[in-house]
Amino acid sequence: MGHASMSHKIVLAFSGGLDTSFCAVWLREERDADVVSVTVDTGGFSPEALRAIEQRAHDLGVTEHRTVDARADVYDRFVAWLVRGHVLRGGVYPLSVGCERVAQAEAVGAVARAVGADGIAQGSTGAGNDQVRFDVALAAMAPELPVFAPVRELNWSREQERAWLAERGVAVDAGTVGYSLNEGLFGTTIGGTETHDPWAVPPESAYTMTVPPTAAADEPEELVLSFEQGLPVALDGEALSGVELLVALNERARPHGVGRGIHVGDTILGVKGRIAFEAAAPLILIRAHRELSKLVLTKWQAHWLDQLGSFYGTLLHEGLYHDPVMRDIEAFLANANQRLDGDARVRLYKGNYDVVGTRSPQSLIDAGVATYGEGMAAFSGIDAQGFARIHGLPAVLAARRDRGGAGAAAGTGTPSSAGVQPAAGATP
């Protein structure tokens, strides 16, 4: 990285929170920089909130502020693959933040080039994942521009940042000191205070998107999600864009207390991290997709979808979206989802979201062939008995060996002595 004092115009990724507010003032005062702030809307912002962020940026002394709408980009390039691969990190967390940071970094880099900036700044700390995601994405798309991260470089606490700003007459909401919230298209994450203790529970005040399950509606509600080629296209028969559907699904889930969770996982830097999150729409969509895929995909398609979907999520989480292997996995996911058309029936009730039914013109359930636990038309009972004998043969042979069966030591015995009888007409 070049020395910051050489930069005259720096483009700052700006959310209006404590860290980026600190950066805006620090870069202007300590680096003598003209700051161009950029807010990348990846969901979670109302029009009023975006206007308030712009006003705050100007109040902090930036020379220019820009807002970039990247919601469709986030959905098409990131969310779509996370749904098709039904990706849940650690089995619980739908990568609410990881799927946004690359889009935000790319948008900020594009503005930096457009305004002829001398550098790019981010508000990440030195302890989290976002610093790596931003650095890697910016190095891939704008390698000629140095990246500055004042909070990381100073290694200040959030309280130190707040106090430094207060000395300059800049007020900061006390709530943002204890918690760091990230609201986006694919969910909201909550970090700070209780999340640092793996035994502690965040207070009710930390949650903003849902009612507590204990205060949820007393009656369950059902909805139908329609999918085409693995992507949701309609809610209760009403066609919606991906972005619209996520917003509508969050609203339907809100009164039922659906979508809260806590995730503990490995950070990119190798230490453990813990966050609370609210992500009703992603959780519902991913479960609905998973259940529909069970109806449509073969056993081995489903197996590799799980494996590659999880791997895709790991690389995206770790900021490696630009690795070419990601395009290879996307090609597999697209092909595996080609026939994934149909509907999922979802029931919402007091924090629960259960897929109670699925249907698809591509279903592999065929009552004319066999009905699980009852009967079959495509094969006979004798066929099934023979299959069971062959299917279990490796385990039977291993068990005989481990019991010290006749011929086991020499490796020349026949299976008949272990209770595996040769087929009629076969030569032992």
Buried (B, 14 or more C-beta within 10 A) or exposed (E): EEEBEEBEBBBBBBBBBBBBBBBBBBBBEEBEBBBBBBBBBBBBBEEEBBEEBBEBBEEBBBBBBBBBBBBEBBBBBBBBBBBBBBBBBEEBBBBBBBBBBBBBBBBBBBBBBEBEBBBBBBBBBEEBBBBBBBBBBBBBBBEEBBBBBBBBEBEBEBEEBBEBBEEEEBEBEEEBBEBBBBBBBBBBBBBBBBBEEEEEEBEEEBBEBBBEBEEBBEEBBEBBBBBEEBBBBBBEEEEBEBBEBBBBBBEBBBBBBBBBBBBEBBBBEEEEBBBBBBBBBBBBBBBBBBBBBBBBBEEEBBEBBBEBBBBBBBBBBBBBBBBEEBEEBBEBBBEBBEBBBBBBBBBBBBBEBBBEEBEBEEBEBEEEEBEEEEEBEEEEEEEEEEEEBEEEEEEBBEEBBEEEBEBBEEEEBEBEEBEBEEEEEEEE
